[in-house]
Amino acid sequence: MAYCTACGQQLQPGEAHACPAADEVAAAAQSHPASAGTRGQAAEGARHIAAQFRRIEPGVLVRLLRQPREALSLEGPAAPVYGFVGVAAALIGFIIWAMLLGNELASLVFGFGSSSIFDAFSAYRADIYWRIIGRMLVIGLVSSAAMIGVLYAAGRWLGEAKLRFGTFFASIGAMQLVFGAGFVLAGLCSLINLRLSLFVMLVVLLAALVLLVSAASDLLRVPKAREAAFAVTVIGGYLLVTGLLLALFL
């Protein structure tokens, strides 16, 4: 015995099946052609994005980890995908660092003692922990967006190469892949010593700032006479934009 997977009716051998469910779907598509077209476009867009992500080559990711400035030479339709991967890796690494560091801090504050008095703080500890993680997620998103935006705006103003934002994002975003690894390393260091974790995090952040400013200057061909102005503009603009956005969202 066979049954229609759309309406559930039994299929008779040798007889054509008129599926009422199929008729309803066709009628809905005719009555709402715009929404059907929108769904089709969304599905096509999703397939296109999936196809682009399938073009990612592990060898390229390894090279970006070893030589971040290799991102400046990325070309082709898959280049923006590496930009998204790099930004996502940096954000995930930052969150992992925040989670590991927050867990160690919570253990120091709430992890001593075994009486019911301290057990009563378990729910409070979890609430504080996830509030911190949520805020760190916002900080990571805002910081990343502000840095990329300010670098591009300052480069368009002071640089000689007027690149499209997509091309710029592909290189600067892909370069951040190594920062994600650095953030994870800083998080793992928190399992050994909190001060060591903060020190490693500070080193990674300073290295990221220097590398991004230098790479953006080269990518947008900022003249040597304007490099100092470019660096000051980026740092000042980043602090200003980040401060305003954090005041708005936190």
QUIKA-V119019 format. One record per residue. N is the residue number from 1. PSI is psi in degrees with one decimal (none if undefined). D_LAST is the distance of its C-alpha to the last C-alpha in Angstrom with 2 decimals. Layout:
BEGIN
n=<N	N>
psi=<PSI	PSI>
d_last=<D_LAST	D_LAST>
END
This chain:
BEGIN
n=<1	2	3	4	5	6	7	8	9	10	11	12	13	14	15	16	17	18	19	20	21	22	23	24	25	26	27	28	29	30	31	32	33	34	35	36	37	38	39	40	41	42	43	44	45	46	47	48	49	50	51	52	53	54	55	56	57	58	59	60	61	62	63	64	65	66	67	68	69	70	71	72	73	74	75	76	77	78	79	80	81	82	83	84	85	86	87	88	89	90	91	92	93	94	95	96	97	98	99	100	101	102	103	104	105	106	107	108	109	110	111	112	113	114	115	116	117	118	119	120	121	122	123	124	125	126	127	128	129	130	131	132	133	134	135	136	137	138	139	140	141	142	143	144	145	146	147	148	149	150	151	152	153	154	155	156	157	158	159	160	161	162	163	164	165	166	167	168	169	170	171	172	173	174	175	176	177	178	179	180	181	182	183	184	185	186	187	188	189	190	191	192	193	194	195	196	197	198	199	200	201	202	203	204	205	206	207	208	209	210	211	212	213	214	215	216	217	218	219	220	221	222	223	224	225	226	227	228	229	230	231	232	233	234	235	236	237	238	239	240	241	242	243	244	245	246	247	248	249	250>
psi=<138.0	148.8	150.5	130.5	-12.1	-47.4	-14.7	0.3	150.8	136.9	129.9	131.0	133.3	0.2	138.6	138.6	121.9	101.7	117.7	-30.6	-39.2	-38.1	-39.8	-41.0	-42.4	-41.0	-40.1	-38.4	-36.8	-37.8	-24.2	64.2	-32.8	-45.0	-34.5	-41.0	-38.4	-43.4	-38.4	-41.2	-39.8	-42.2	-40.9	-39.5	-40.7	-40.5	-37.3	-43.4	-43.6	-39.3	-37.9	-40.8	-27.3	-14.6	-6.2	129.6	125.5	-34.5	-36.9	-40.4	-39.7	-42.6	-37.5	-33.1	-38.2	-41.7	87.1	-30.5	-6.3	-21.1	-24.4	-18.0	10.0	134.5	169.3	172.4	-21.6	-7.5	-46.4	-28.6	-40.7	-32.6	-45.7	-39.7	-42.9	-45.6	-43.1	-40.3	-42.1	-42.3	-43.8	-42.3	-39.4	-40.9	-39.6	-43.0	-45.5	-40.2	-45.2	-43.7	-43.0	-37.8	-40.9	-40.7	-41.7	-35.8	-36.7	-38.6	-45.1	-5.6	7.6	155.1	161.1	9.4	168.7	-23.3	-43.7	-31.7	-29.4	-18.0	-1.9	-44.7	-39.6	-39.5	-45.5	-40.5	-46.1	-41.5	-49.1	-27.2	-41.6	-43.9	-41.9	-42.7	-38.1	-34.5	-44.4	-43.3	-42.8	-45.4	-47.2	-44.2	-44.1	-46.9	-41.2	-42.9	-47.2	-43.8	-44.0	-40.5	-44.4	-44.1	-44.6	-37.3	-38.8	-31.6	-45.7	-14.0	166.5	-19.5	117.8	76.2	152.8	152.3	-36.9	-42.4	-42.7	-44.8	-38.0	-43.6	-49.3	-36.7	-45.0	-31.5	-22.8	-2.1	-42.1	-27.7	-35.9	-42.7	-39.1	-39.2	-40.9	-41.6	-42.2	-38.0	-41.8	-33.0	-24.7	-23.4	-19.8	-51.5	132.2	-39.1	-37.8	-40.6	-45.5	-36.9	-46.9	-39.9	-41.9	-41.8	-44.4	-43.1	-42.7	-41.1	-39.1	-42.7	-47.9	-45.5	-43.1	-42.3	-43.6	-44.4	-42.9	-36.7	-42.3	-41.2	-39.8	6.8	60.9	125.3	151.1	-34.2	-19.0	2.8	-41.4	-44.4	-36.9	-46.2	-44.2	-41.2	-43.2	-48.9	-47.3	-44.4	-39.0	-46.6	-40.9	-49.8	-42.8	-43.3	-42.6	-43.3	-39.4	-37.0	-28.4	-39.6	-16.3	none>
d_last=<60.91	58.07	55.36	53.14	49.57	48.28	50.23	51.86	55.43	58.28	59.61	63.41	65.22	66.63	64.86	62.08	58.99	57.45	53.89	52.45	48.92	49.50	50.88	47.80	45.52	47.75	47.83	44.06	43.82	46.43	44.85	41.34	42.10	38.88	36.71	39.07	38.84	35.05	35.13	37.69	35.64	32.59	34.90	36.45	33.11	32.16	35.58	35.20	31.89	33.53	36.55	34.56	32.88	36.38	37.37	35.24	37.69	37.03	39.10	36.78	33.76	35.86	36.79	33.20	32.43	35.49	35.33	31.90	33.55	35.61	32.70	33.99	37.14	35.69	37.44	38.27	36.53	34.81	33.10	29.82	29.67	29.69	26.78	24.71	26.05	25.11	21.47	21.25	23.08	20.80	17.68	19.68	21.00	17.64	16.64	20.14	19.78	16.60	18.49	21.66	20.27	18.24	21.45	23.52	21.39	21.46	25.19	25.74	24.12	25.26	27.94	30.84	33.44	34.76	35.29	33.87	31.75	29.70	29.90	28.21	25.02	24.89	22.80	20.40	20.27	19.54	16.68	15.06	15.97	14.43	11.09	11.20	12.53	9.94	7.17	10.09	10.89	7.87	8.68	12.24	12.17	10.57	12.93	15.84	15.64	15.28	18.17	20.41	19.91	20.59	23.51	25.04	24.72	26.16	28.82	29.87	30.25	32.08	33.55	36.79	35.92	34.17	32.96	31.39	27.73	28.79	31.22	28.80	26.09	28.80	29.71	26.43	24.76	27.80	27.80	24.54	26.42	27.64	24.20	23.42	26.61	25.68	22.35	24.38	26.95	24.48	23.36	27.04	27.71	25.44	28.18	30.58	28.80	25.21	26.14	27.76	24.68	22.56	25.50	25.87	22.20	22.56	25.77	24.34	21.48	24.07	26.54	24.12	23.46	27.22	28.23	25.93	26.89	30.52	30.59	29.00	31.48	34.34	33.23	32.91	35.92	34.61	37.77	38.25	38.45	34.88	33.29	32.17	30.68	28.96	27.41	26.28	24.87	22.92	21.47	20.70	19.32	17.13	15.62	15.25	13.80	11.33	10.24	10.08	8.23	5.40	5.63	5.96	3.81	0.00>
END
